[in-house]
């Protein structure tokens, strides 16, 4: 397995991985990445934003996971961890941890804090965040667009 920045050729695979993941958990709902208008063109989206990036984890030509970092509250040096998904059959094998480390290493060079929004049903993901130093917040940071999310985390970088 190797991790690299997203390329245009990856858009279709990562879109399907994200949608399949959300569908499998009955989270293919308004207010999630499922309906994000940028989802079909993630490479273009992340390449167009200063201090943002998206990485994919690959086994050969097959994408097995992805994660992004983008600015959130620029004036406070806060970025957001975005669209972090690992294919179900690859979970528990260290793929998520390696993707998270890649994203946080990037974020540490540009930001003071990293924020994320998720759902309580994503037990393994929540455990991973907590094991890696993210603190659970009681409410979202102002400006949240993901109304369906019910867990919010932040970490000092």
C-alpha positions as CSV (number, residue, x, y, z in Angstrom):
1,X,0.0,0.0,0.0
2,X,1.2,3.5,-0.8
3,X,-0.2,7.0,-0.3
4,X,0.0,9.8,-2.8
5,X,-1.8,13.0,-3.6
6,X,-5.0,12.7,-5.6
7,X,-4.9,12.9,-9.4
8,X,-7.7,13.5,-11.9
9,X,-7.8,9.8,-12.8
10,X,-8.7,9.0,-9.2
11,X,-11.9,11.1,-9.0
12,X,-14.3,8.3,-10.1
13,X,-12.8,5.7,-7.8
14,X,-12.7,7.9,-4.7
15,X,-16.2,9.2,-5.3
16,X,-17.6,5.6,-5.5
17,X,-15.6,4.6,-2.4
18,X,-17.1,7.5,-0.4
19,X,-20.6,6.9,-1.7
20,X,-20.4,3.1,-1.1
21,X,-19.1,3.7,2.5
22,X,-21.9,6.1,3.3
23,X,-24.6,3.9,1.7
24,X,-23.3,0.8,3.7
25,X,-24.0,2.8,7.0
26,X,-27.3,4.3,5.9
27,X,-25.5,7.7,5.9
28,X,-26.2,8.6,2.3
29,X,-28.2,11.6,3.5
30,X,-28.3,15.3,3.0
31,X,-25.7,17.1,5.1
32,X,-23.0,14.4,4.4
33,X,-20.3,14.2,1.8
34,X,-22.6,12.0,-0.3
35,X,-24.3,15.2,-1.6
36,X,-21.2,17.3,-1.8
37,X,-21.2,19.0,-5.3
38,X,-17.4,18.7,-5.4
39,X,-17.3,15.0,-4.9
40,X,-17.1,14.0,-8.6
41,X,-14.0,16.3,-9.0
42,X,-12.0,16.1,-5.8
43,X,-8.7,16.5,-7.5
44,X,-9.7,19.8,-9.1
45,X,-11.3,21.0,-6.0
46,X,-8.3,20.4,-3.7
47,X,-5.8,21.6,-6.2
48,X,-7.7,24.9,-6.5
49,X,-7.4,25.7,-2.8
50,X,-4.4,27.2,-1.2
51,X,-3.0,25.1,1.7
52,X,-5.2,22.2,0.9
53,X,-4.6,18.7,-0.3
54,X,-6.2,15.3,-0.7
55,X,-4.4,11.9,-0.5
56,X,-5.4,8.5,-1.7
57,X,-4.2,5.1,-0.3
58,X,-3.6,2.7,-3.2
59,X,-3.0,-1.0,-3.6
60,X,-1.7,-1.1,-7.2
61,X,-4.1,0.9,-9.2
62,X,-7.0,0.4,-6.8
63,X,-7.9,3.2,-4.3
64,X,-8.6,1.8,-0.8
65,X,-8.9,5.1,1.1
66,X,-8.7,8.8,1.0
67,X,-8.3,11.9,3.3
68,X,-8.3,15.7,2.8
69,X,-7.2,18.8,4.6
70,X,-8.5,22.3,3.7
71,X,-8.7,25.7,5.4
72,X,-11.6,26.2,7.8
73,X,-11.1,29.3,9.9
74,X,-8.2,30.9,8.2
75,X,-7.8,33.8,10.6
76,X,-7.4,31.4,13.5
77,X,-5.2,28.9,11.7
78,X,-7.8,26.1,11.8
79,X,-8.0,23.5,9.0
80,X,-10.6,20.8,8.5
81,X,-10.0,17.1,8.1
82,X,-12.3,16.1,5.3
83,X,-13.6,13.1,3.4
84,X,-11.7,10.5,5.4
85,X,-12.8,7.1,4.2
86,X,-11.3,3.7,4.1
87,X,-12.8,0.8,2.1
88,X,-14.6,-1.5,4.6
89,X,-12.5,-4.6,3.7
90,X,-9.3,-2.5,4.5
91,X,-10.4,-1.2,7.8
92,X,-8.3,-2.3,10.8
93,X,-5.2,-2.8,8.7
94,X,-3.5,0.5,9.5
95,X,-4.7,2.3,6.3
96,X,-6.6,4.9,8.2
97,X,-3.8,5.6,10.7
98,X,-1.4,6.1,7.8
99,X,-3.8,8.4,6.0
100,X,-4.4,10.4,9.2
101,X,-0.7,10.7,9.9
102,X,-0.1,12.0,6.3
103,X,-2.9,14.6,6.6
104,X,-1.8,15.8,10.1
105,X,1.9,16.0,9.0
106,X,0.8,18.3,6.2
107,X,-1.5,20.3,8.5
108,X,1.2,20.9,11.1
109,X,3.2,22.9,8.5
110,X,0.3,25.3,7.8
111,X,-2.2,25.4,10.6
112,X,-2.5,25.6,14.4
113,X,-5.5,23.3,14.9
114,X,-7.3,20.7,12.9
115,X,-11.1,20.3,13.2
116,X,-13.4,17.5,12.0
117,X,-17.0,16.6,11.9
118,X,-18.4,13.0,12.0
119,X,-21.2,10.8,13.2
120,X,-21.5,8.8,16.4
121,X,-22.2,5.6,14.4
122,X,-18.6,5.7,13.1
123,X,-17.3,4.0,16.2
124,X,-13.9,2.9,14.7
125,X,-13.3,6.4,13.3
126,X,-14.1,8.1,16.5
127,X,-11.8,5.7,18.4
128,X,-9.0,6.5,15.9
129,X,-9.5,10.3,16.4
130,X,-9.4,10.0,20.2
131,X,-6.3,7.7,20.1
132,X,-4.5,10.3,18.1
133,X,-5.2,13.2,20.4
134,X,-8.4,14.8,19.0
135,X,-10.6,16.3,21.7
136,X,-14.4,15.9,21.5
137,X,-16.3,19.2,21.4
138,X,-19.8,19.7,22.6
139,X,-20.9,21.6,19.5
140,X,-19.6,22.4,16.0
141,X,-17.3,25.3,15.3
142,X,-19.2,28.2,13.8
143,X,-19.6,28.0,10.0
144,X,-20.3,24.2,9.8
145,X,-22.2,23.2,6.7
146,X,-22.7,19.5,7.6
147,X,-26.0,19.7,9.5
148,X,-26.2,15.9,9.8
149,X,-23.0,15.5,11.8
150,X,-23.3,15.0,15.5
151,X,-19.7,14.7,16.7
152,X,-17.0,17.3,16.4
153,X,-13.3,17.0,17.2
154,X,-10.3,19.3,17.3
155,X,-6.6,18.8,17.8
156,X,-3.8,21.2,18.5
157,X,-1.0,20.9,15.9
